[in-house]
Amino acid sequence: MATTLVTGAAGFAGSHLLDLLAANPGSASDRIVAWQRPGSNRRQIDASGIVWDEVDVLDRDAVRAAVARISPSMVYHCAGAAHVGRAWDKTESTFAINVRGTHYLLDALSRVDQTCRVLIPGSALVYTPADRALTEHDPLVPSSPYGVSKLAQEMLAAHAGDHLAVVVARAFNHFGPRQDPLFAASGFAQRIADIERGQWEPTISVGNLDARRDLMDVRDTVRAYRLMLERAMPGDIFNVCTGTAITIRELLDQLIARAKVPVTIVVDPARMRPNDTPLLLGDPTRIRETLGWVPRIPLEETVDDLLDYWRNRKSEV
């Protein structure tokens, strides 16, 4: 029985990837195994054909035992610390999860006596900041602890074992339903939904709104992940991006325009990030020409779906 493993399956990108795999199982796998952190109780997808397991990627013995049980032929390694701002204060845990956790997984996979294809969801933040669209050949000098952890993750992938065919997706900013409200778009949408319910004063506190980001729907992002794992050559690296950037202010304006009540923006200097990158824009030429991937979901649709998600979900804050 061919098995596909998704680590971090209860998280943001991981859960949307499970949606995609469950809806379109294809012929590459007979079974999907979904890992979540022990005790997290965050399972979001319960479709038939998905087997859930609780595995801590920082427990080397547990990772080896879990991998040996299932001998996966395809792996999406979605487990990881994903918040750029938090990494400044939680550098040790960010490196532990993103680097040591990846090392344990690749080591365990290399011990299984079969060829395995692995996708590592990397980050655009491995690049040196630039005032133009970044290509896969641009210099790699990260400007944040998070970016450094993702570059280290890529280096581990480059030195994976002989039985592993590893590809790396340098994903640019993606958002959508289920995203943690610690991220800007989801946080804005959650606050608007709370304001509409009368749970907050009609104001949103913000940091830097002038930063420009290459934004896409998470469902387009995971579609790129699947295409890469199934069709890319071992060692391939692709930007996953749109090639267009908008300011955070424009994104917030779109959300506020959909609010059912008036909302005021208040700038809070405490929300400014250290070394916030003014522009993060990718060049999608390589993935488009090599694999035929292009984003399909308009930004407006993602904004609508994100707001609907928070309107239909009781706030945790």
N, C-alpha and C positions, 0 to 999 in steps of 0.2 A: 504494500500500500504506500503510495507516494504521499508525503506529508509536507505541508507548508506551515512554517512557524512564523507567528507575528509576536514579537516582544513589545511590551508597552501597549498591549492591545486595548486596555481600558482607557487610554489617554486620548488626546485630541486627534492627532493624525491617525493613530493606530485604530481607533474605533471607526473612523471613516474608511480606512483601508479594509477593515472587516466587512463593512457594508458592501463595498465594491466586490470583494472576493466572494461573499455569500450570494450576492445577486447574480454574479457572472463567474461561476466556479471554473469554467474552462476545462482543459484536458490535462493540465500540468500537475494537478493534485487531486487525490481522493479524499483528503482529510485536512482540516485547518486546525492547528493547535494555537490557542491564544494564551499568552502569558500576562499575568498581572502581578503587581506587588503583593506579597502576603499580607492579609488583613486590610487591604485597601477598599474592598467592597464597592468597587467603582464599575463593575461590569455594565457595559452600555449596550452590547449587542448579544442577543441570545438566539440567533438563528440556528436552524438545524444544520448539522454538519460541522459545527464549531465545538471543539473540546477545550474547556478552560482549565488552566493550571496556575497555581500560585508559585512563582519562582522569583527569588531575590537575585538580580543579576550581580550583586556584590558578594554573593555566597558562592565561591568557586566550586565547592563540592556539590552544592545543589544544582548549579548550572550544568556541571558535567553529567550528573545523574539524570537530569531531565532531558538533556540532549541525547544521551545514550538510549533512553527509553523510546524515543520517537524517531531517531535517525532522519531528520528532515532533509529533503532534497532542495527546498527553497526556503529562504529566511529573509524576513523584513525586520530589521533591527530598529524598531521605533521607540524602544525604552531609552530614556535619557532626561537630563535636566535641560529645559528648553528656554528658560527665562533669562534674557541678556542682562537686564537690570539687577536681578537677584544675584547673579554670578559675581558681582563686585563684592558683595557681603558674604556670599556662601561659596567662595572659590574652592575650598577643599571638597565639599560635597559635589560641586559641579564636576570637578576633575574625577572624583571617585566614580560617579555614575557614567559619565561620558567616556572616560578613558579606561579605567580599570574594568568597568562593566563590559565594555566592548572587547577588551583583551580576554576576559574570562569566556565570553561567548565564542569568539573566534578560536580560542584554544580548544574549547570543548568540541566545536564543530570539526576541527582538524583531526581529532582523535576518532571520529566516526569513519568507518571504512567505506565511504562512498563519496562521489562528487556532489558538492553542494553549491548552489548559487546563493549569494548573499547580497542584499542591498543595504547600504549604510546611508541613512538620510543625513547628509552633511549640512553645511550652512554657508550662505553667502558671506557671512562675517569672517571667513578665513581670508578674504581678500584684503589687500591694502586699500583703504578708502580712496575713491577717485571721483572726479567731477564728470564722469561719462559712464556709458554702459560697460559693464565688466564682462570679459570673455573668460573661458576656461584657462587661457594662457597668461592671464594677468598675475602679477606678483602676489604671493601669499604672506602677508605680514599683518596678522590680526591686531586690532586695537582694543580688544576687551578680553577679560579672562574667559568668557564664553567662547569667543572666536578661537582662542588658543586651544581650548579643550576640544573643539571640533576639528582643528587642524591635526592635533595629536591623534584623534580618532581616524582621520584619513591616513595618517602614516602607519597606523596599525593595519588598516585595510590593505595598504600597499605591500605589506610584508606577511600577508596571510599565508596559510599552509598550502601545499601543493594540490590538495583536493578541493580547495575553495576558489570559486570564481566570484570575486567581489567587485561590485560596481558602486559608485558614490554619486549621490544626487546632491548637488549644492543648491538647496532650496532657498529661494528668497521669501519674503514675507507672505504668509498665507493665513487666512482667517475664515471664520464661519461658525455655524452652530456647534455647541459643546466646548468652545474654547474657554479656557480659564479667564475670568474677568480681570486677572492681573495684567493681561495683555490689553493694549489700548482699545482696539476696536470693540472687543467683547466687553471691556469695562464700561465704555461709553454706552453701549447698547443696554447693558444691565441697568445702569443708572437711569437711562431714559424710561425703561420699563418700570422701575421703582417709582420714578417721579409720576408717571401716569397713574400708578396705583395709589398715589398720595403718601408714599412711604418716605419721600425725601423732599427737601426744598427744591424748587425748580432751577437748580444750578449744577453745573459740572465743573469741577476743578481740574485743570490741565497743566501739563508741562510745556515742552517745546512743540509747537504745532507747525513749525516751518520745515521740519525734516521731511524729505521726499522719499517715498518708498515704492518699490515695485510690488504691488499687491495682487494676490490672486486668491481664488476660492480653494479651500483645502481639498475639495472633491476633485478639482483639476490636478492638484499636487499629487494626491495618491494615485490618480490615474497614470501620471507620469512615472511614479514609483513602479507600478505594475508593469508598464511597458518596458522600462529599463531592465527590470529583473528578468523578464522573459526574453528580451531581444538584444540587449546591449552585450558588447564583448567584454570578457574579463578585464578588469583594470580601467574600464571606461569611467569618465567623469563628465557629468552634464550639469549645466545650469538649468534649474527649473524655475522659470520666470516668464513675465509677459513682454518685457522690453519697453514698458511704459511706467512712469513713476508719477504719483500724485502726492501732494502734501497731506500730512495728518489733519490739517485744518479742513481740507476739502473732504476728507473722509468723514470727519465729525459733522461738517455742514450737511452732508447727505443724510446722516443719521438724524440730526435735529430737524431737518425738513420733513421727516416722516413722523416726528413726535406728535402726539395727540394734544399736547399742551405746550405753551411757550417755555423754552429752556434758555437759560443764560450761561455763558461761558466765563469762568473766572480763572485767570492764570495764577498758578501756585509755584513760586520758585523752588520749593522743596521737592517738586516732582521732576525737576530737570535731572537728566542722567549725566554722569561723568562721561566726557568724550563722546557725546551723541553724534553719530555720523550724519552729516548734512544730506547726503544723497546715497542711496543704496539701490542701484539699477543694474539689471542683468541683460545680457545679450542672449536671446534664446535660439540663435541661428543653428547651433550645432545639434541640439535635440530635435529641432524642427526638421532639419535636412536629413539627419541620420535615422530618426525613429518616427518621424511624421507627427510628433505630438505638438499640439497647440492648445492653449486654454480655450474652453468653450463657454464658461459661465460668466455672464456680464457682471461687473462690479455691483451694479444696481440690484441684481438678483441676490447676490451674497448679502448685501446690506439688508434687504427685505427679510431674508431667511434668518439672519442673525437676530434682528429685532423680534421676529415672531418667536424664535426660540426662547428669548428671555421673557417675552410677554406671557408665554404659556408655561413658564417654569417659576416656581416660588423662589425668591431671592434667598441666598444663604447669608447675606450680609445685613 
